[in-house]
């Protein structure tokens, strides 16, 4: 497998995080951690534990910022990982908690994606 582009992506995220730290701009920090987790999984399946930590950190940051959309994205990423590990019930419960917080916006891409994943995990 060619890992060059994935390594480049991880380097770019590290640079972005460093720039955000330097400028004290934390607005997209949760999304940076989520993307890092996704790239780690694409790079090598043995990175699952580190990817899970990235998703959990993204969720924690998003909650601290009351950034529900970022929290939902990170939770969906975590749920996919858990499901791939055979932890479908945990994945469904985790995602349902984040999804059920929303009362509107169900036509947005993130909520449609989460609903599709919930349906898949329930089936």
N, C-alpha and C positions, 0 to 999 in steps of 0.2 A: 504494500500500500504506500502511496506517495503521501508523506506527512509534511512536506515543505509548506504548502499553503496553510495547513493547520498550525504548524509552528509559527508561521508568519502571523496568523490570526491571534494566537496566544501572546506573541510579542507585542502586537498592536494593542491588545487589551491591557497588558502590563504598562505600556507607555501611557495609555489613556488614564489608567488608574493613578499613575504617578503624577500626571498633569492635574488631575482632579484633586489629588492630595495637596499639591503645591498651591493650587488656586482656591482650596477649601470649597470646591464645588462638588457636593455630594448628591446632586439631583439624580444622576443616572447610575449611582454606585450599585444599586441592587441589580440593575440590568447588566452591568459589566460582569458581576459575579455569575449571573445566570448564563450569560453567553460563554464565559470561561468554562463552566461545567459542561455545556453542550459540546464545545470544542474538544474538551478532554475525552468525552465519550466517543467522539468521532475518531479521535487520534488513536485510541487504544482502549479496548474493553477492560483492561486491567486498571484503568483509571476510575472505575466506578465509585470507589470510596471517596476519592478526592472530589469527583464531580458532585456526589451527594453533599459533601461539606459545602461546596460552592452554592448549590441550590438552597440549602438550609441557611447559609449566611445571607443570600439574597432575600429570602423570606423574612429573616430577622430584620434586615435593614429596611425593607419595604414597610414592614409593620411599624417600625420606629418612626418612619416618615409619613405614616398613614397614606401610603401610595398603593392603593388597592389594586390597580391594574398591574403594577410591577409584581405585587404579591401573588396575584392570580397566575401570571406568566411563570413565575418561579415555582409555584406550587404545581402547576401543570407539568413542568419539566421534571420535578421531583416525582410526581405520580407516574410519569412514563418510565422513569428509572426503576421505581419500586415494582411496577407491573412487570417489567422485563426480568426482574429478579424473582418473580413468582409471588410477590406480595400484593396481590390484586385488592384484597380487602383493605389493607392499610392505604394503598394508593387511592382507592375510591373514597374512603373516609376523609383522608387528608384533603383531597381536591374538593369534595362536597362542602367541607367547612368554609373554604375560601369562596367557592362559587355561590353558596347560599347567602353570603353577605350582600350580594348585589340585588337591587330591587328594580333596576332599569338598565337600559343599554344592551339588551339581550341580542340585538342585531349587530353588535360589534364583533370583530374578528376574534378577539381574545375570549369573549364569552361563548361564541359559537364553537370555538376550538375546545374549550373546557367542557361544554355540554356534550359535544361529540365524544370526548374522551370518557366522561362519566357514563354515557350510554354504553360505550364499548366495555368499560370495566364492570358494568352491571349485567352485561349479557353473558 
